[in-house]
Amino acid sequence: MTAPLRLRLDSDALVANWRALDRLSGAAACGAAIKADGYGLGARSVATRLAAAGTRDFFVANWSEAAALGDLGLDVAVLHGVRADDMPLALSGIARPVLNSAAQVARWREAGGGRCDVMVDTGINRLGVAPHEVLGGLLDGLQIDTVLSHLACADEDSAMNLRQVTAFRALQDRTTARRMSLANSAGIALGPDYAFDLTRPGLALYGGVARGELAAVVRQVVTPEAQILQRRTVAAGDSIGYNALYTPAAPMEVAILNIGYADGYWRGFSNAGVAAAGDARLPVVGRVSMDLTAICVDAAPALAEGDWVALEYALPVAAAASGMSQYELLTGLGARFDRVWG
Ligand SMILES: *Cc1c(COP(=O)(O)O)cnc(C)c1O
């Protein structure tokens, strides 16, 4: 059975984005953040394609995400570290934890855990141990693969970036770690000083333009498509949808699409989103509802019930139209889509 809505996912664009980010990472290896089910695309599908292209380092947020990849034989790090509940799975060796606090370090050490990563907080004040704890010996004796830190403002030209990279560089050769890793997608665009040994892009792999410099490099990966459930003529002066947000001044041809905010096609697209069929631009009219969205099809006289249209989803454009972040536009994509890789 097929669903009345689908995501067209472009394997070539995904791999091309990783290759471009790998090139921009210079001598550093380029990994992939595939948390939140591969930013909504499907973590297994993303990981399989990237591993075939040469990606070696994958990052997820928690252990259930790591377990879902367990049979793929990938090198996975779990960004949120280890809670007591996570220890059995963590000690099974399916992935290595990114230890974030002195308590996590103690938990891992006492359990005789092997190889691990460590997150150091250089200013985002989210997860991570403090640089002074590192210099004070907190990590002594741990078998550390990679020391990580995370940039708070990489998508802006902020003095914070230089402060963080400087604080991170001060830890070079102060741990037994094999590698250091700082840059996310936007951090890669900040240049070679930010690349260290390993970069960790997420957003840009999936078509997100994390900084302007990446606009010429990153290709669109995801295009939502929805089927027309009904076509109707709305009379001049009649309104369309909840709260009567759109009232055409002249008779309008309207198609009702099988997609809504429960699928991640957010209400911000009300009177703002655009669909396309061939060369025709078909604007969203009225409020996006939970499962349905109306578009004006005056420009596409032949479109009929059962036909498919594509939603405009170039991420910077869709983010500007909807008021949502590029991240939310990806991670919100729901379970009702068929995910179709081409
Ligand atoms: C999500 C995440 C990334 C990837 O960030 P993007 O902005 O999507 O490139 C990298 N590192 C950490 C620690 C993250 O949480």
The ligand as an SDF file (V2000), in Angstrom:
LIG
                    3D

 15 15  0  0  0  0  0  0  0  0999 V2000
   23.6980   18.0370   16.0160 C   0  0  0  0  0  0  0  0  0  0  0  0
   25.1290   18.1660   16.2930 C   0  0  0  0  0  0  0  0  0  0  0  0
   26.0340   18.3260   15.2290 C   0  0  0  0  0  0  0  0  0  0  0  0
   25.5970   18.6060   13.8090 C   0  0  0  0  0  0  0  0  0  0  0  0
   25.1890   19.9590   13.7290 O   0  0  0  0  0  0  0  0  0  0  0  0
   24.6610   20.6510   12.3980 P   0  0  0  0  0  0  0  0  0  0  0  0
   24.4560   22.0630   12.7850 O   0  0  0  0  0  0  0  0  0  0  0  0
   23.3820   19.9660   12.0410 O   0  0  0  0  0  0  0  0  0  0  0  0
   25.7010   20.4640   11.3470 O   0  0  0  0  0  0  0  0  0  0  0  0
   27.3830   18.2950   15.5350 C   0  0  0  0  0  0  0  0  0  0  0  0
   27.8190   18.1490   16.8190 N   0  0  0  0  0  0  0  0  0  0  0  0
   26.9650   18.0260   17.8570 C   0  0  0  0  0  0  0  0  0  0  0  0
   27.4960   17.8840   19.2350 C   0  0  0  0  0  0  0  0  0  0  0  0
   25.5940   18.0590   17.6270 C   0  0  0  0  0  0  0  0  0  0  0  0
   24.7580   17.9610   18.6690 O   0  0  0  0  0  0  0  0  0  0  0  0
  1  2  1  0
  2  3  1  0
  2 14  2  0
  3  4  1  0
  3 10  2  0
  4  5  1  0
  5  6  1  0
  6  7  2  0
  6  8  1  0
  6  9  1  0
 10 11  1  0
 11 12  2  0
 12 13  1  0
 12 14  1  0
 14 15  1  0
M  END
$$$$
